[in-house]
Amino acid sequence: MATSLASVPLEMRALQVTEFNAPYELRTIPVPKPGPHDLLVKIAVASYCHTDSMVAAGKFKSKLPQTASHEGSGTVVAVGDSVSSFKVGDRVMCGIPLHPCGECEDCTGPNESYRQYCTNITGHIGVTTQGCAADYAVADSRTSTKLPEAVTFLSAAPLACAGRTVFRAVRQTELQPGAMGRDRGDRAAVWDISGSSLRAHAGSRS
């Protein structure tokens, strides 16, 4: 490990699916160890979305027990040996894909959005690998996002799923700053994700 885990406890609390279509259980489990490309994050906020209900219902055939929540934010407390873009103390939004291989067609093709479908991926946190509804969680540094101080953990956590979906759609339009003034009507787009009460408006007219 590039960073000592001396200050991290050996055990933590985690909210887990232990049986499909049954209530979550709050359990004490070992703190996970980050791999070479990973971050160990002390979770501040773990949020809930419709996907969590699908996990709990067994739709993804997750291996039980499964720690809940794929939407997490918190503070980095340890980094793997191969991590150079994060350091201890960084505020982070946890990336959902965990360990895409980086070598298959999905990972190396021209469409970056296909990387999440890597058939050799370890999994997706909170869905098929352990999630963020715990004191600590492991996240892949290559899919996680550093947070500015102006963005609260509470605001950031749900953005890990629905927020990223909307933001990528906005980026795909290739809109440029100032291109959507009232004197121009070439493009306008509005997205509404009611499940997470998030909206992104790009150049919509009043």
C-alpha positions as CSV (number, residue, x, y, z in Angstrom):
1,M,0.0,0.0,0.0
2,A,1.2,3.5,-0.8
3,T,-0.6,4.8,2.2
4,S,-0.7,3.3,5.7
5,L,-4.0,1.9,7.0
6,A,-2.8,2.2,10.6
7,S,-5.5,4.7,11.5
8,V,-8.3,2.6,9.9
9,P,-10.2,0.2,12.1
10,L,-10.3,-3.5,11.3
11,E,-14.1,-3.6,11.3
12,M,-17.0,-1.4,10.2
13,R,-20.8,-1.2,10.1
14,A,-22.5,-2.0,6.8
15,L,-26.1,-2.1,5.6
16,Q,-26.5,-5.3,3.7
17,V,-28.8,-7.4,1.7
18,T,-28.7,-10.8,3.3
19,E,-31.8,-12.2,1.7
20,F,-33.6,-11.1,-1.4
21,N,-37.0,-9.3,-0.9
22,A,-36.3,-8.9,2.8
23,P,-35.3,-5.9,5.0
24,Y,-31.7,-4.7,5.0
25,E,-29.5,-5.9,8.0
26,L,-27.0,-3.6,9.8
27,R,-24.0,-5.9,10.3
28,T,-20.4,-5.6,11.5
29,I,-17.9,-6.8,8.8
30,P,-14.2,-6.3,8.0
31,V,-13.0,-3.1,6.5
32,P,-12.1,-3.8,2.8
33,K,-8.5,-3.6,1.6
34,P,-7.9,-1.4,-1.5
35,G,-6.1,-2.9,-4.5
36,P,-3.4,-1.2,-6.6
37,H,-5.8,1.1,-8.4
38,D,-8.3,1.6,-5.6
39,L,-9.2,4.2,-3.0
40,L,-10.4,3.4,0.5
41,V,-13.1,6.0,1.2
42,K,-14.5,6.9,4.6
43,I,-18.2,7.3,3.5
44,A,-20.0,10.5,4.5
45,V,-23.2,10.0,2.4
46,A,-24.6,6.9,0.7
47,S,-27.8,7.5,-1.2
48,Y,-30.6,5.3,-2.5
49,C,-32.1,4.9,-6.0
50,H,-34.3,2.6,-7.9
51,T,-31.4,0.3,-8.7
52,D,-31.0,-0.4,-5.0
53,S,-34.5,-1.8,-4.9
54,M,-33.7,-4.0,-7.9
55,V,-30.5,-5.3,-6.1
56,A,-32.6,-6.1,-3.0
57,A,-35.1,-8.0,-5.2
58,G,-32.4,-10.1,-6.7
59,K,-32.7,-8.8,-10.2
60,F,-28.9,-8.7,-10.6
61,K,-28.3,-12.0,-8.9
62,S,-25.8,-10.3,-6.6
63,K,-23.8,-12.6,-4.3
64,L,-25.0,-12.3,-0.8
65,P,-24.4,-10.7,1.6
66,Q,-24.3,-7.5,-0.5
67,T,-23.5,-4.1,1.0
68,A,-26.1,-1.6,-0.4
69,S,-25.8,1.7,-2.3
70,H,-23.9,2.4,-5.5
71,E,-24.0,6.1,-4.8
72,G,-21.4,7.2,-2.3
73,S,-19.2,10.2,-1.4
74,G,-16.6,10.8,1.3
75,T,-13.0,11.3,2.1
76,V,-10.0,9.2,0.9
77,V,-8.2,7.5,3.8
78,A,-5.9,5.2,1.8
79,V,-4.8,4.8,-1.8
80,G,-3.3,1.8,-3.8
81,D,0.2,1.7,-5.0
82,S,-0.7,2.6,-8.6
83,V,-2.9,5.6,-7.7
84,S,-1.4,9.0,-8.6
85,S,-4.5,11.1,-9.2
86,F,-5.7,11.0,-5.6
87,K,-4.2,11.4,-2.1
88,V,-5.3,10.9,1.4
89,G,-7.7,13.7,2.5
90,D,-9.2,14.2,-1.0
91,R,-13.0,14.6,-1.1
92,V,-14.4,12.1,-3.7
93,M,-17.5,10.8,-5.4
94,C,-17.1,7.0,-5.7
95,G,-17.1,5.6,-9.2
96,I,-19.5,2.8,-9.8
97,P,-17.5,0.5,-12.2
98,L,-14.9,-1.4,-10.4
99,H,-11.8,-2.7,-12.3
100,P,-12.7,-2.7,-16.0
101,C,-9.9,-4.7,-17.7
102,G,-8.8,-1.9,-20.0
103,E,-8.0,-4.4,-22.8
104,C,-11.3,-5.7,-24.3
105,E,-13.1,-4.1,-27.2
106,D,-15.5,-2.4,-24.8
107,C,-12.7,-0.8,-22.9
108,T,-10.5,0.2,-25.9
109,G,-13.2,1.1,-28.5
110,P,-14.0,4.6,-29.6
111,N,-17.2,4.9,-27.4
112,E,-16.0,5.5,-23.8
113,S,-19.5,4.7,-22.4
114,Y,-19.0,1.1,-23.3
115,R,-16.3,0.6,-20.7
116,Q,-19.0,0.0,-18.0
117,Y,-20.0,-3.1,-20.0
118,C,-16.6,-4.7,-19.9
119,T,-17.2,-8.4,-19.6
120,N,-14.0,-8.8,-17.6
121,I,-14.9,-6.1,-15.0
122,T,-14.8,-7.1,-11.3
123,G,-18.3,-5.6,-10.9
124,H,-20.2,-2.5,-10.0
125,I,-20.2,-1.2,-6.5
126,G,-23.4,-1.7,-4.6
127,V,-24.7,-3.9,-7.3
128,T,-22.4,-6.9,-7.8
129,T,-19.6,-5.8,-5.5
130,Q,-19.7,-4.3,-2.0
131,G,-21.3,-0.8,-1.9
132,C,-21.2,2.5,0.0
133,A,-23.8,2.0,2.7
134,A,-21.0,1.4,5.2
135,D,-18.4,3.2,7.2
136,Y,-15.8,2.6,4.5
137,A,-15.9,1.5,0.8
138,V,-13.4,0.6,-1.9
139,A,-13.8,2.5,-5.2
140,D,-11.7,2.4,-8.4
141,S,-9.6,5.6,-8.7
142,R,-10.0,5.5,-12.5
143,T,-13.8,5.9,-12.3
144,S,-14.0,8.1,-9.3
145,T,-14.3,11.9,-9.3
146,K,-12.5,14.4,-7.0
147,L,-14.9,16.9,-5.5
148,P,-14.4,20.6,-5.1
149,E,-15.1,22.1,-1.7
150,A,-18.1,23.9,-3.1
151,V,-19.9,20.6,-3.7
152,T,-21.3,19.0,-0.5
153,F,-21.1,15.2,0.1
154,L,-24.9,15.3,0.3
155,S,-25.2,16.8,-3.2
156,A,-22.5,14.6,-4.7
157,A,-23.6,11.1,-3.7
158,P,-26.7,10.8,-5.9
159,L,-24.8,12.4,-8.8
160,A,-22.7,9.2,-9.0
161,C,-25.5,7.5,-10.9
162,A,-28.2,9.7,-12.3
163,G,-26.1,12.9,-12.3
164,R,-23.4,11.3,-14.4
165,T,-25.9,10.0,-16.8
166,V,-27.4,13.4,-17.4
167,F,-24.0,15.2,-17.4
168,R,-22.7,12.8,-20.1
169,A,-25.7,13.4,-22.2
170,V,-25.1,17.2,-22.0
171,R,-21.4,16.7,-23.0
172,Q,-22.4,14.5,-25.9
173,T,-24.3,17.5,-27.4
174,E,-21.0,19.4,-27.6
175,L,-22.7,22.6,-26.5
176,Q,-20.2,25.5,-26.1
177,P,-20.4,28.2,-23.5
178,G,-22.6,31.1,-24.9
179,A,-23.9,29.1,-27.8
180,M,-27.5,29.0,-26.4
181,G,-28.3,32.7,-26.0
182,R,-31.8,34.0,-26.6
183,D,-30.8,35.2,-30.1
184,R,-30.0,31.6,-31.1
185,G,-32.5,28.8,-31.4
186,D,-30.4,26.1,-33.0
187,R,-30.5,23.5,-30.2
188,A,-32.2,23.0,-26.8
189,A,-32.4,20.1,-24.6
190,V,-34.1,19.3,-21.3
191,W,-33.6,16.1,-19.2
192,D,-35.7,15.1,-16.2
193,I,-34.9,12.2,-14.0
194,S,-37.8,12.1,-11.7
195,G,-36.6,9.1,-9.7
196,S,-33.7,11.2,-8.2
197,S,-35.3,14.6,-8.6
198,L,-32.4,15.8,-10.7
199,R,-32.8,18.0,-13.7
200,A,-30.3,19.3,-16.2
201,H,-31.3,22.1,-18.5
202,A,-29.1,23.0,-21.5
203,G,-30.2,26.1,-23.3
204,S,-33.9,25.8,-22.6
205,R,-35.9,28.9,-23.3
206,S,-38.0,30.6,-20.6
